[in-house]
């Protein structure tokens, strides 16, 4: 099956899908090895790891699609990719959707923020008018229907600017347009989360950011509310930051950090055993 078909099968099956966010091929491999069935390439973590800059629209389409290509080639699980605002008008959205599909992504997320966008759990967000938001999602759905082998996730950030009723209304329209998944960003409490789940049909995503605006509910609570996907977009990069910071501080102080992975584990994750086997296979005189 293609990545999009794999994801569709997961969405059609019962149960909540727990999805840690990745930011490069290495983190995606760790997520796959941990047993998760899908992952999400988020703009916040990719911006931080690839260019060392904030998720405020500074990273480009070319950089994101290149990162997606590397991630998708390193794992076999379906990857959802952050497409931000589509990097321009409706025609840019279509190019982005097609490029993300060719990179191997199973699904693209398109949002209704004003460009340049901001991380969903930071301040200063603005959203485009409803007509422009719907046009973006329609363009993405059209690109899919015209042959791009990818699903579409439509996200609204209107809760921060116009309130929960407007955000729910936009999510309902996204579903009617044909988005495969809807994503109402940053509900502030259980009541808003429950209202979204009750009033919007189709698969829904909960974005669970540590120290963010949305309550970190248990998996059972999220599933009971009606969520299909539970995304933890920065958990892995937060864990990596803490571990690296502590190890480097010890090294700077003249001590050698002890809480490290084994070198053999690292070699295994990046594929040295498979490389050595292939090397033997193609060696002169080999079998």
HUBELKA-V253991 format. One line per field, one symbol per residue. phi: phi as a letter, one per 30 degrees, with the letter a starting at -180 (. if undefined). psi: psi as a letter, one per 30 degrees, with the letter a starting at -180 (. if undefined). burial: I if it has 16 or more other ideal C-beta (glycine too) atoms within 10 Angstrom, else O. Layout:
phi = ???
psi = ???
burial = ???
This chain:
phi = .deddeddddddddjdccbddcbaddddddddddjdcabbccddddedddbibddbiddceddddddddddddcbcddcccdchcjikddddedddeddddddjddaccbbcdddddbedcbcidbcdeeddddddddddddddddkddacbcccbcdddcbjddddddddddedddkddbcbcdhdcadddddddddccdidbccccceicdceddddddddddkdcbcccdbeddddddddddddddddddiccdcdbddedddddddjdeddddddddcdeidd
psi = lleeeeeeeeeflllkjkjkklfleeeeeeeeffglfllkjkeeeeeeeefhllihgekleeeeeeeeeeeefflflkkkkjgbgfhbaeeeeeeeeeeeeffgkfkkkklglkkkllkfhllgklllleeeeeeeeeeeeeeefgfkiklkkkkkgfefefleeeeeeeeeeeeeegkfkljjkhkfleeeeeeeeffkllkkkkjjkkgafkkilleeeeeeegkekjkifgeeeeeeeeeeeeeeeeeegglkkfillkeeeeeeefgeeeeeeeeeeglkfl.
burial = OOIIOIIIOIIOOOOIIIIIIIIIIIIIIIIIOOOIIIIIIIIIIIIIIOOOOOIOIOIOIOOIIOIIIOIIOIIOIIIIIIIIIIIOOIOIIIIIIIIIIOIIIIIIIIIIIIOOIIIIIIOOIOIIOIOOIIIIIIIIIIIIOOOIOIIIIIIIIIIIOOOIOOIIIIIIIIIOIIIIIIIIIIIOOOOIIOIIIOOIOIIIIIIIIOOIIIOOIOOOIIIOIIIIIIIIIIOIIOOIOOOOOOIOOOOOOOOOOOOOOOOOOOOOOOOOOOOOOOOOOOOOOOO
